[in-house]
Amino acid sequence: MGKHRYLVALGSNMRHPRHGSPRGVLAAALKALDHGKYEVLAASPVIESAPLGPSRRRYANAVAIVRTRREPGEVLRKLHRIEHKFGRRRRGSAWGARVLDLDIVLWSKGAFHSDGSGDHGELVIPHPAFRERRFVLDPAARIAARWRDPLTNLTVGHLRARLTKPRVAPR
């Protein structure tokens, strides 16, 4: 079995008692990701973004390319363990403030879908909403612009351009 590459999105909008600001949380999360059987090949600069939903706190966001022999379900469990160590509890509002959010956006083997029967629920790769999220595509375009979405066959750079190009109003 060869090594897989994953594009992982990182987000935080709460301070952590040990790691400090959301930017500090992301730096510590990258170190936690680059450990053992996981290697961070590249990490984007951190950007700030407005929150989705009712949260009023701005987010710090970044993406990383992670290499491992692990399959998607194992990687998702690893991400959830890291979130848990940082104090994330998966209860309550889907749009609330959180100390750390880690999501698999893409992986080198294309599309993936689990049935949700495991411990950590359904896993869909590519992430179903990433094409509409500048807070994912902006940093992803910095380190993975040529990575292709297996469903649209568009690159991350093309997907970002679609979101950022000015729209001409119909006459």
C-alpha atoms as one frame of an Amber mdcrd trajectory, in Angstrom:
protein
   0.000   0.000   0.000   1.445   3.382  -1.035   1.300   6.697   0.680  -1.756
   8.899   0.295  -1.877  12.676   0.315  -4.719  14.541   1.989  -5.680  18.192
   1.820  -6.806  19.038   5.352  -8.574  22.283   6.292  -7.878  23.780   9.726
 -10.001  26.383  11.473 -10.255  27.983  14.912 -12.113  30.928  16.410 -11.547
  30.420  20.148  -8.558  30.915  22.398  -6.967  27.837  23.954  -5.558  27.919
  27.514  -2.150  26.603  26.390  -1.900  27.543  22.703  -3.418  31.027  22.922
  -5.052  32.750  19.979  -6.719  30.887  17.101  -3.487  31.352  15.087  -1.580
  29.658  17.922  -4.144  26.853  17.948  -3.571  26.243  14.213   0.225  26.220
  14.662  -0.100  23.649  17.463  -2.588  21.586  15.416  -0.107  21.458  12.508
   2.531  20.104  14.889   0.037  17.493  16.122  -0.697  16.515  12.504   3.013
  16.185  11.669   3.590  13.307  14.038   4.126   9.563  13.907   2.711   8.066
  10.735   1.572  11.474   9.424   3.817  13.973   7.649   2.847  17.563   6.821
   4.322  18.235   3.370   3.100  21.840   3.093   1.024  24.309   5.077  -0.612
  27.455   3.799  -0.359  30.846   5.435  -3.130  31.489   7.968  -5.950  33.745
   6.799  -8.799  35.331   8.745 -12.398  34.900   7.674 -15.874  35.840   8.763
 -17.814  33.085  10.520 -20.596  31.051   8.923 -23.825  30.986  10.907 -24.505
  32.721  14.230 -20.962  32.849  15.680 -19.589  36.389  15.960 -15.930  35.432
  16.284 -13.671  35.616  13.242 -11.891  32.441  12.204  -8.249  31.695  11.571
  -8.077  29.253   8.637  -5.344  27.316   6.874  -4.867  24.119   4.904  -2.147
  21.482   4.954  -1.068  18.674   2.684  -0.559  15.586   4.835   1.055  12.339
   3.678   0.351   8.981   5.302  -0.303   5.329   4.476  -3.569   5.562   6.418
  -6.945   5.186   4.708  -9.575   7.972   4.915 -11.510   6.526   7.876  -8.311
   6.238   9.916  -7.302   9.791   9.011 -10.722  11.086  10.067 -10.373   9.316
  13.436  -6.927  10.903  13.869  -8.348  14.358  13.096 -11.168  13.833  15.604
  -8.660  12.719  18.274  -6.612  15.882  17.707  -9.760  18.045  17.922 -10.713
  16.274  21.154  -7.250  16.894  22.669  -7.722  20.589  21.920 -11.056  20.592
  23.759 -13.519  20.168  20.882 -16.718  18.381  21.794 -19.012  17.396  18.929
 -22.271  18.437  20.527 -24.430  21.477  20.041 -24.493  23.905  17.165 -22.884
  22.962  13.887 -22.090  26.658  13.366 -20.933  27.585  16.854 -17.543  28.788
  18.024 -14.913  26.081  18.262 -11.360  25.801  19.404 -10.369  23.575  16.459
 -12.031  22.196  13.344 -10.171  19.769  11.065 -11.701  18.514   7.810 -10.485
  16.294   4.992 -11.075  18.294   1.814  -9.412  16.130  -0.868  -7.252  13.022
  -1.059  -4.909  11.704  -3.718  -7.063   8.682  -4.597 -10.061  10.743  -5.734
 -13.568  10.469  -4.351 -14.515   8.530  -1.206 -17.775   7.898   0.626 -18.320
   5.908   3.816 -21.759   4.735   4.849 -21.635   6.386   8.261 -21.746   3.114
  10.179 -18.380   3.714  11.892 -17.640   5.529  15.132 -17.222   8.913  13.490
 -20.165   9.096  11.103 -20.313   9.577   7.384 -17.201  10.682   5.503 -17.455
  12.221   2.052 -14.384  13.226   0.037 -14.197  15.708  -1.571 -15.707  17.718
   1.262 -19.230  18.529   0.016 -19.032  22.301   0.648 -15.414  23.161  -0.130
 -16.149  24.520  -3.631 -18.161  27.402  -2.130 -15.777  28.280   0.717 -13.137
  30.901   0.113 -11.727  30.251   3.589 -10.721  26.825   2.238  -9.965  27.667
  -1.402  -7.895  30.825  -0.756  -5.278  29.075   1.395  -5.535  25.850  -0.668
  -4.704  27.761  -3.845  -1.421  28.830  -2.204  -0.133  25.255  -1.766  -2.336
  23.004  -3.921  -3.583  25.128  -6.837  -3.138  22.280  -9.344  -4.846  19.587
  -7.238  -8.001  18.466  -9.076 -11.453  18.025  -7.653 -12.309  14.465  -8.792
 -15.987  15.308  -9.273 -15.677  18.455 -11.418 -12.141  17.820 -12.752 -11.414
  21.495 -12.018  -8.247  22.443 -10.170  -8.329  24.154  -6.784  -7.030  27.247
  -8.594  -9.934  27.168 -11.061 -12.488  26.642  -8.290 -11.057  29.611  -6.386
 -11.123  31.777  -9.525 -14.807  30.940 -10.007 -15.552  32.277  -6.519 -13.409
  35.382  -6.789 -14.037  36.628 -10.322 -16.370  39.622 -10.568 -19.870  38.819
 -11.721 -21.365  40.899 -14.512 -24.955  41.857 -13.805 -27.404  40.920 -16.580
 -28.710  43.856 -18.631
